Amino acid sequence: MTDEDVYRVVRNDEEQYSIWWADRDLPPGWTAEGTSGSKQECLDHIGQIWTDMRPRSLRERMARA
């Protein structure tokens, strides 16, 4: 892999984010979030949108308590 590789932002059912190579099939359990670009662009985007690192199930459980 090089710095010129294109990545995409992916998200799982727990609303946790990661990056994945744009030219590869997504791993099971992950969906494309809609953002793609350089590795740094994708990481910067995740840094802006993923402000609560708790998994979705934990956030929901805490909201009910």
N, C-alpha and C positions, 0 to 999 in steps of 0.2 A: 504494500500500500504506500501511496505517496501523499504529499500535502495537496496534490491536485485532485485527489479522489473526491467524488461527490457522495455525500451522506444524506440521510433523511432522519428526521426526528420521529421516533416511534413511541407508542404508549401502550401499556398493558391494561387489563381490566381493573387493576387497583389504582389506575391513573398515575403510575410511575413512568418516568420518561427515560429514554436512552437514545443513542444514535445507532444507525445501521447503514451499511454500504447501500447506496441507491441501486446498484446493479445486481444485488443479491435478493433472493426470496426472503421474505420476512420470517423470523423464527416463530414457531408456534406460540400463540397467546399474545402476539404483538400486532398492532395496526399502525399504519402510517398516519401521523398527525397532520401532515400537509405541508410541512416546512422541509426544504432541502437546500443544500449548499455545501460550503466547505465544512470541515470538521469544526473549526472555530465558530463559524456562523451558527451552526446547529447547537453547539454547546452554549453560546451566548443566548440564543433563543430559549433554550431550556432554563437557563439562569433567570430569565425574565418572567417566564410563565409558571415555573414550578416553585411556588413560594411556600407551600406547605408539604413537607417531605413525608408526612404520615400517609400510609396506604389508605385508599378510599374506605375500606371496611372499618378501619380504626376510627377515621373521622366520623363516619356515620354512627358507630357504636357510642362514641363520646358525645355526639349530639343528642342521642336518645337518653343518655344518663342524666 
